[in-house]
Amino acid sequence: MQWTLVVPVKPLARAKSRLADTAHDGVRPSLALAFAQDTVTAALACPEVADVAVVTDDVRAGRELAKLGAGVVPDEPGGGLNAALAHGAAVVRATRPARPVAALNADLPALRPAELARVLAAATEFPRAFLADAAGIGTTLLAAAPGRELDPEFGMDSRARHRTSGAVELRLEGVDSVRQDVDTGGDLRAALALGVGPRTAAVAARLLTAGQ
């Protein structure tokens, strides 16, 4: 079974503010875009993924991610992350109602297609399922079977909120690249240790060079 992934990308100028101690204002937009590019590239290389829909109103992000093969859905609700995900899921299901849908974070620069395939294969066993992030507090992926609403509850303590909503937590070993989102400098170092995609590696190299 192949999936449609919905990937939310906020305006790059406002993205990744918690990385301020690692990347200055002039670099963070490029770093956030690199994260999304490496995430989308890896997702599209996953055999379990049929297509990727990026939900964004950022012109640059939409243009660059479309070049990689992603579809772009305007963030029409403008109501924040969960509204964007619900809207994106509704748009793709209007034309592909029989396909399962999963929301995937855009900040997974170390994402491995084979690990993502394992997570999606496990998710097919449940009406709704999710994967907790590396910190054990948030969520990096939320999946919904055909006919089931995505009902995203991303944000603060989303792991607990998704559990409460009835989604089944996927407890898999060896899928670190799907768990390792990047919000802080420590997260970035952890992702670099796993091995990030080429675009993130290039921007990170500039950061490291500037810090010497």
BAFI-3210 file (N, C-alpha, C; in Angstrom, 3 decimals, decimal comma, padded with zeros to 6 digits):
// residues 212
n [1|2|3|4|5|6|7|8|9|10|11|12|13|14|15|16|17|18|19|20|21|22|23|24|25|26|27|28|29|30|31|32|33|34|35|36|37|38|39|40|41|42|43|44|45|46|47|48|49|50|51|52|53|54|55|56|57|58|59|60|61|62|63|64|65|66|67|68|69|70|71|72|73|74|75|76|77|78|79|80|81|82|83|84|85|86|87|88|89|90|91|92|93|94|95|96|97|98|99|100|101|102|103|104|105|106|107|108|109|110|111|112|113|114|115|116|117|118|119|120|121|122|123|124|125|126|127|128|129|130|131|132|133|134|135|136|137|138|139|140|141|142|143|144|145|146|147|148|149|150|151|152|153|154|155|156|157|158|159|160|161|162|163|164|165|166|167|168|169|170|171|172|173|174|175|176|177|178|179|180|181|182|183|184|185|186|187|188|189|190|191|192|193|194|195|196|197|198|199|200|201|202|203|204|205|206|207|208|209|210|211|212]
n.u [000,842|000,581|001,326|000,099|001,917|001,661|003,194|003,968|005,071|006,188|006,240|009,443|010,901|010,054|010,683|012,115|012,959|013,978|016,502|018,143|020,436|022,276|022,153|022,120|019,779|020,013|020,691|018,959|016,472|017,436|018,445|016,142|014,772|016,539|016,329|013,664|013,866|015,647|014,132|011,807|012,980|014,009|011,608|010,184|011,755|011,102|009,770|007,188|005,807|003,640|003,193|003,944|002,562|003,084|002,255|002,059|002,535|004,722|006,525|009,126|009,815|007,738|008,286|010,891|010,517|008,613|010,158|011,470|009,584|007,368|003,891|002,182|000,240|-001,695|-001,662|-004,430|-006,235|-004,740|-004,556|-002,679|-000,507|-001,946|-004,377|-003,427|-002,458|-004,807|-006,240|-004,528|-004,661|-007,378|-007,487|-005,836|-007,214|-009,520|-009,100|-007,831|-009,218|-009,034|-006,557|-004,163|-003,181|-000,527|000,795|003,837|006,676|008,545|011,140|013,197|016,026|017,811|016,455|015,794|014,890|014,308|013,841|011,637|009,853|009,493|008,131|005,750|004,727|004,187|002,216|000,031|-001,444|-003,281|-006,114|-005,520|-002,292|000,825|004,191|006,483|008,693|012,337|012,852|010,794|008,507|007,155|005,737|006,537|005,384|002,123|-000,395|-003,171|-005,684|-007,469|-010,590|-010,560|-010,295|-007,534|-007,048|-005,072|-002,888|-000,656|002,098|002,757|003,512|002,540|002,736|001,421|-001,104|-001,852|-002,008|-004,164|-006,142|-006,746|-005,086|-002,730|000,371|003,357|005,783|008,729|011,986|015,171|014,512|015,551|016,085|013,626|012,546|014,162|013,691|014,381|014,752|016,357|019,785|021,078|019,500|020,121|022,814|022,543|021,165|023,087|024,979|023,681|023,672|023,003|021,003|022,208|021,695|021,175|023,605|025,349|024,543|024,935|027,674|028,547|027,770|029,405|031,905|031,785|031,737|034,269]
n.v [-001,202|002,167|005,496|008,866|011,625|014,385|017,367|019,973|023,307|026,109|029,748|030,642|032,752|032,867|030,493|027,967|029,351|028,604|027,823|029,935|030,258|028,846|029,306|032,308|035,015|035,468|033,035|031,038|030,803|029,565|027,242|026,031|025,595|023,814|021,618|020,870|020,283|018,073|016,313|015,937|014,917|012,442|011,265|010,993|009,105|006,827|003,583|003,109|005,408|007,252|009,896|013,325|015,990|019,288|021,667|024,988|028,562|029,878|031,290|030,809|028,350|026,701|026,772|025,605|023,072|021,982|021,603|019,312|017,404|017,402|018,024|021,143|022,659|025,412|027,177|027,652|027,897|029,293|028,947|027,903|025,088|022,555|023,072|023,532|020,986|019,418|020,636|020,129|017,328|016,995|018,133|016,421|014,039|014,537|013,866|011,447|009,364|006,729|006,271|005,897|008,436|010,399|012,655|014,335|015,597|018,476|018,811|016,794|016,112|013,983|011,871|008,534|006,633|003,836|003,471|005,098|003,663|001,353|002,426|003,375|000,983|-000,373|001,311|000,735|-001,156|-000,059|002,119|004,814|006,078|006,910|008,259|008,880|011,648|012,005|013,071|012,131|013,495|014,954|014,565|013,023|011,827|011,195|009,004|008,034|005,777|004,981|006,617|007,411|010,223|012,484|014,087|015,859|016,633|018,205|020,028|021,417|018,813|016,766|014,022|012,892|013,991|012,887|010,222|010,356|011,047|008,700|007,575|005,063|004,430|003,903|001,667|001,280|000,003|001,173|003,219|005,753|007,941|008,820|009,785|011,908|015,003|018,529|021,088|022,490|023,501|021,279|019,226|019,513|018,794|016,118|015,138|015,585|013,764|011,387|011,555|013,683|014,906|016,158|018,929|020,053|019,385|021,046|023,669|023,475|023,102|025,633|026,980|025,788|026,500|029,276|029,433|028,836]
n.w [000,000|-000,910|000,165|000,595|001,551|003,712|004,098|006,160|005,725|007,191|006,727|005,622|006,723|009,315|010,391|012,504|014,886|017,328|016,845|017,097|018,654|017,292|014,550|012,770|011,963|009,224|008,153|009,007|007,449|005,077|006,161|007,210|004,816|003,597|005,334|004,756|002,021|002,008|003,530|001,921|-000,411|000,500|001,330|-001,100|-002,270|-000,978|-001,107|-000,200|-000,550|-002,512|-003,308|-002,412|-000,673|-000,158|002,195|002,110|002,216|001,501|-000,983|-002,029|-000,775|-001,746|-004,503|-004,678|-003,537|-005,193|-007,453|-006,759|-007,049|-005,431|-004,742|-004,333|-001,914|-001,222|001,884|002,854|005,109|007,055|009,760|011,468|012,337|012,693|011,431|008,863|008,193|008,312|006,279|004,078|003,983|003,376|000,831|-000,749|-000,457|-001,783|-004,387|-004,190|-002,607|-001,682|-000,749|001,883|004,240|005,530|007,890|007,891|009,506|008,433|009,110|009,077|008,424|008,294|007,303|006,308|003,518|003,720|006,450|006,844|005,272|006,833|009,029|007,847|006,836|009,213|010,194|008,611|009,879|011,565|012,274|012,878|013,526|015,149|015,323|017,824|018,555|018,776|021,260|022,766|023,369|021,442|018,101|015,040|012,855|011,697|010,958|008,884|008,000|004,908|004,735|007,358|009,495|009,694|011,956|013,330|016,071|016,582|018,095|021,351|023,594|021,890|021,606|023,835|023,389|020,935|021,650|023,463|021,690|020,500|018,613|017,727|019,207|017,479|018,182|017,382|016,765|015,578|013,778|013,827|012,169|011,342|013,583|014,377|014,533|014,056|016,157|017,896|018,620|019,695|018,656|015,959|015,944|016,667|014,445|012,467|013,303|012,717|010,006|007,584|004,782|001,540|001,157|003,662|004,826|003,396|004,145|006,903|006,964|006,268|008,561|010,483|009,533|009,780|012,509|013,346]
ca.u [000,000|001,348|000,789|000,337|002,431|001,370|004,342|003,722|006,260|005,791|007,069|010,841|011,403|009,658|010,949|013,250|013,424|014,711|017,887|018,814|021,759|023,134|022,119|021,583|018,581|020,281|020,938|017,879|015,561|018,089|018,562|014,802|014,482|017,376|015,676|012,477|014,298|016,189|013,005|010,962|013,756|014,028|010,242|009,832|012,551|010,594|008,870|005,830|005,245|003,204|003,403|004,101|001,905|003,629|001,298|002,847|002,290|006,027|006,754|010,419|009,729|006,882|008,983|012,017|010,040|007,956|011,216|011,847|008,502|006,248|002,783|002,111|-001,119|-001,674|-002,133|-005,581|-006,855|-003,933|-004,911|-001,638|-000,017|-002,953|-005,326|-002,758|-002,410|-006,163|-006,568|-003,754|-005,227|-008,662|-007,232|-005,341|-008,236|-010,575|-008,795|-007,285|-009,900|-008,743|-005,157|-003,869|-002,504|000,278|001,464|005,254|007,387|009,437|012,484|013,818|017,067|018,546|015,467|016,200|013,701|014,013|013,264|010,280|009,048|009,150|007,122|004,484|004,224|003,608|001,015|-001,101|-002,182|-004,157|-006,878|-004,660|-001,082|001,804|005,548|006,996|010,000|013,483|012,762|009,732|007,459|006,413|005,351|007,108|004,533|000,774|-000,947|-004,600|-006,127|-008,561|-011,863|-010,367|-009,767|-006,182|-007,205|-003,748|-002,775|000,745|002,361|003,237|003,075|001,675|002,729|000,332|-002,381|-002,219|-002,473|-005,501|-007,081|-007,038|-004,075|-001,841|001,789|004,209|006,981|009,673|013,410|015,929|013,967|015,988|016,050|012,243|012,257|015,055|013,392|015,389|014,249|017,403|021,150|021,350|018,828|020,888|024,014|022,125|020,859|024,359|025,623|023,015|023,999|021,932|021,002|023,234|021,398|021,422|025,047|026,006|024,272|025,590|029,113|028,765|027,661|030,602|033,042|031,632|031,973|035,667]
ca.v [000,000|003,402|006,595|010,281|012,337|015,814|017,973|021,404|024,167|027,469|030,749|030,430|033,868|032,646|029,094|027,520|030,415|028,018|027,608|031,237|030,165|028,084|029,918|033,668|035,272|035,401|031,646|030,125|030,447|028,602|025,986|025,441|025,098|022,628|020,524|020,441|019,666|016,736|015,489|015,606|014,048|011,099|010,732|010,595|007,922|005,707|002,776|003,129|006,745|007,537|011,306|014,225|017,285|020,286|022,734|026,182|029,807|030,480|031,173|030,162|026,948|026,004|026,635|024,673|021,727|021,509|021,130|017,965|016,491|017,515|018,904|022,250|023,041|026,672|027,093|028,554|028,262|030,241|028,769|027,200|023,800|021,508|023,468|023,323|019,549|018,966|021,162|019,382|015,978|017,092|018,410|015,236|012,998|014,871|013,178|010,116|008,986|005,363|006,155|006,366|009,737|010,605|013,939|014,143|016,840|018,946|019,038|015,487|016,134|012,718|010,846|007,430|006,045|002,489|003,581|005,621|002,549|000,501|003,112|003,390|-000,390|-000,655|002,133|000,180|-002,085|000,669|003,215|005,996|005,725|007,989|007,980|009,941|012,183|011,490|013,564|011,419|014,441|015,361|013,602|013,332|011,270|010,793|008,307|007,724|004,861|005,512|006,734|007,938|011,580|012,591|014,652|016,172|017,319|018,575|021,140|021,058|017,526|016,114|012,573|012,599|014,369|011,905|009,029|010,634|011,112|007,346|007,075|004,055|004,782|002,902|001,482|000,603|000,256|001,322|004,217|007,024|009,047|009,299|010,433|013,008|016,330|019,515|022,353|023,162|023,191|019,894|018,380|019,575|017,972|014,714|014,804|015,517|012,514|010,329|011,729|014,449|015,013|017,052|020,362|020,405|019,279|022,223|024,835|023,232|023,322|027,084|027,364|025,311|027,312|030,601|029,358|028,568]
ca.w [000,000|-000,973|000,954|000,316|002,715|003,792|004,785|006,354|005,748|007,553|006,046|005,992|007,531|010,709|010,742|013,309|015,775|018,462|016,427|017,104|019,265|016,391|013,220|012,863|011,181|007,793|007,743|009,395|006,355|004,192|006,892|007,242|003,474|003,379|006,061|004,010|000,762|002,279|003,973|000,772|-001,303|001,085|001,326|-002,454|-002,605|-000,190|-001,940|000,337|-000,779|-003,883|-003,584|-001,273|-000,804|000,760|002,502|002,421|001,515|001,228|-002,430|-002,265|-000,370|-002,696|-005,786|-004,585|-003,238|-006,411|-008,346|-006,333|-007,383|-004,496|-005,047|-003,390|-001,529|-000,472|003,269|002,824|006,396|007,813|011,162|012,199|011,862|012,594|010,390|007,577|007,930|008,019|004,949|003,096|003,885|002,680|-000,593|-001,458|-000,434|-002,738|-005,641|-003,916|-001,365|-001,243|-000,355|003,238|004,327|006,736|008,088|008,191|009,772|007,364|009,647|009,291|007,391|008,241|006,966|005,448|002,889|004,216|007,790|006,656|004,758|007,969|009,836|007,116|006,786|010,529|010,366|007,874|010,747|012,488|011,669|013,043|014,265|015,146|015,781|018,691|018,169|019,528|022,633|023,454|023,767|020,255|017,075|013,722|011,793|012,086|009,796|008,918|006,960|004,083|005,437|008,708|009,544|010,230|013,305|013,872|017,368|016,711|018,991|022,677|024,141|020,907|021,817|024,767|022,785|019,918|022,381|023,991|020,565|020,050|017,684|018,297|019,099|016,848|019,003|016,502|016,946|014,345|012,851|014,423|011,213|011,237|014,867|014,696|014,013|014,448|016,691|018,663|018,215|020,066|017,662|014,717|016,119|016,638|013,054|011,749|013,696|011,973|008,602|006,956|003,332|001,007|001,281|005,060|005,048|002,817|004,995|008,190|006,774|006,348|009,971|011,189|009,080|010,374|013,948|013,658]
c.u [000,875|000,571|000,973|000,801|002,085|002,441|004,099|005,037|005,809|006,640|008,507|011,385|011,084|010,024|012,172|013,833|014,232|016,153|018,697|020,205|022,763|023,243|021,471|020,431|018,805|020,443|019,738|016,887|016,155|018,216|017,205|014,423|015,283|016,797|014,517|012,868|014,824|015,096|012,172|011,693|013,757|012,637|009,855|010,622|012,077|009,604|007,423|005,099|004,897|003,470|003,473|003,400|002,456|002,588|002,095|002,322|003,596|006,385|008,060|010,364|008,885|007,583|010,067|011,562|009,273|008,987|011,632|010,771|007,329|005,130|002,707|000,651|-001,034|-002,266|-003,318|-006,189|-006,081|-004,174|-003,894|-001,400|-001,121|-004,017|-004,725|-002,737|-003,791|-006,590|-005,829|-004,303|-006,548|-008,461|-006,785|-006,396|-009,402|-010,348|-008,270|-007,905|-009,527|-007,312|-004,972|-003,030|-001,704|000,850|002,894|005,897|008,332|010,880|013,145|014,965|017,897|017,657|016,026|014,943|013,330|013,390|011,849|009,356|008,617|008,043|005,767|003,885|003,578|002,298|-000,192|-001,963|-003,248|-004,939|-006,129|-003,466|-000,105|003,150|006,017|008,359|011,092|013,441|011,680|008,587|006,550|006,107|006,013|006,253|003,202|000,095|-002,426|-004,959|-007,202|-009,871|-011,764|-009,793|-008,361|-006,212|-005,856|-003,805|-001,307|000,885|002,889|002,638|002,200|001,681|001,553|-001,021|-002,809|-002,655|-003,908|-006,545|-007,442|-006,066|-003,149|-000,399|002,575|005,509|007,976|011,100|014,056|015,332|014,321|015,865|014,646|011,834|013,014|014,678|014,379|014,725|015,342|018,781|021,535|020,710|019,618|022,145|023,680|021,822|022,142|025,086|024,995|023,408|022,862|022,052|021,951|022,951|021,615|022,911|025,765|025,784|024,957|027,087|029,439|028,691|028,918|031,823|032,991|031,948|033,418|036,421]
c.v [001,249|004,550|007,933|010,930|013,817|016,442|019,472|022,189|025,596|028,474|030,705|031,535|033,684|031,258|028,952|028,614|029,865|027,656|028,901|031,176|029,436|028,734|031,296|033,856|035,123|033,981|030,744|029,820|029,411|027,238|025,274|024,876|023,838|021,420|019,961|019,750|018,251|015,786|015,021|014,670|012,606|010,466|010,233|009,371|006,673|004,898|002,759|004,439|006,931|008,991|012,091|015,532|018,219|021,382|023,958|027,387|030,517|030,232|030,434|028,680|026,153|025,761|025,563|023,242|021,140|020,986|019,704|016,932|016,524|018,349|019,992|022,638|024,356|026,490|028,037|028,862|029,331|030,127|028,001|025,801|022,766|021,817|023,236|021,841|019,000|019,410|020,372|017,977|015,995|017,315|017,149|014,131|013,297|014,157|011,762|009,556|007,610|005,186|006,611|007,637|009,798|012,010|013,655|015,494|017,188|019,098|017,720|015,323|014,869|011,567|009,819|006,790|004,677|002,532|004,139|004,516|001,625|001,129|003,083|001,984|-000,777|000,094|001,564|-000,744|-001,397|001,754|004,542|005,579|006,883|007,488|009,161|010,409|011,646|011,923|012,850|012,301|014,792|014,207|014,000|012,812|010,848|010,225|008,011|006,852|005,524|005,525|007,245|009,348|011,575|013,094|014,985|016,955|017,685|019,817|020,626|019,732|016,740|014,593|012,188|012,913|013,383|010,581|009,211|010,635|009,736|006,785|006,101|004,491|003,619|002,817|000,621|000,958|000,463|002,257|005,620|008,194|009,620|010,015|011,754|014,301|017,329|020,818|023,164|022,812|021,764|018,909|018,355|018,727|016,485|014,272|014,680|014,218|011,320|010,356|012,395|014,424|016,095|018,530|020,842|020,367|020,524|023,459|024,677|023,454|024,808|027,562|026,997|026,137|028,699|030,593|029,105|029,845]
c.w [000,000|-000,331|000,246|001,609|002,610|004,675|004,934|006,422|006,041|006,779|006,551|006,892|009,007|011,215|011,646|014,206|016,948|018,101|016,445|017,709|018,379|015,025|013,322|011,870|009,687|007,269|007,991|008,274|005,403|004,858|006,943|005,878|003,179|004,103|005,232|002,703|000,990|002,754|002,794|-000,191|-000,793|001,049|-000,060|-002,915|-001,870|-001,031|-001,456|000,036|-002,257|-004,246|-002,282|-001,598|000,265|000,958|002,933|001,653|001,191|-000,237|-002,724|-001,930|-001,365|-004,019|-005,723|-004,318|-004,419|-007,406|-008,022|-006,665|-006,429|-005,109|-003,991|-003,181|-000,768|000,926|003,443|004,187|007,150|009,297|011,964|011,659|011,679|011,555|009,009|007,214|007,577|006,628|003,869|002,893|003,123|001,186|-001,320|-001,481|-001,371|-004,068|-005,431|-002,623|-000,837|-000,755|001,090|003,202|005,615|006,739|008,523|008,432|008,630|007,831|010,045|008,286|007,293|007,775|005,980|004,838|003,447|005,606|007,723|006,151|005,886|008,811|009,136|007,013|008,109|010,723|009,637|008,732|011,592|011,749|011,732|013,889|014,185|015,643|016,613|018,207|019,086|020,988|023,439|023,904|022,594|019,324|015,768|012,579|012,395|010,855|009,990|007,728|006,096|004,864|006,855|008,639|010,147|011,675|013,945|015,168|017,609|017,587|020,320|023,145|023,167|021,042|022,730|024,136|021,710|020,558|022,854|022,886|020,022|019,041|018,414|018,122|018,506|017,627|018,227|016,887|015,579|013,320|013,347|013,454|011,045|012,525|015,060|013,969|014,595|014,861|017,364|018,099|018,544|019,098|016,357|014,812|016,081|015,212|012,237|012,067|012,978|010,502|007,863|005,434|002,853|001,189|002,713|005,351|004,539|003,675|006,345|008,089|006,821|007,787|010,728|010,818|009,711|011,853|014,325|013,990]
res [m|q|w|t|l|v|v|p|v|k|p|l|a|r|a|k|s|r|l|a|d|t|a|h|d|g|v|r|p|s|l|a|l|a|f|a|q|d|t|v|t|a|a|l|a|c|p|e|v|a|d|v|a|v|v|t|d|d|v|r|a|g|r|e|l|a|k|l|g|a|g|v|v|p|d|e|p|g|g|g|l|n|a|a|l|a|h|g|a|a|v|v|r|a|t|r|p|a|r|p|v|a|a|l|n|a|d|l|p|a|l|r|p|a|e|l|a|r|v|l|a|a|a|t|e|f|p|r|a|f|l|a|d|a|a|g|i|g|t|t|l|l|a|a|a|p|g|r|e|l|d|p|e|f|g|m|d|s|r|a|r|h|r|t|s|g|a|v|e|l|r|l|e|g|v|d|s|v|r|q|d|v|d|t|g|g|d|l|r|a|a|l|a|l|g|v|g|p|r|t|a|a|v|a|a|r|l|l|t|a|g|q]
***
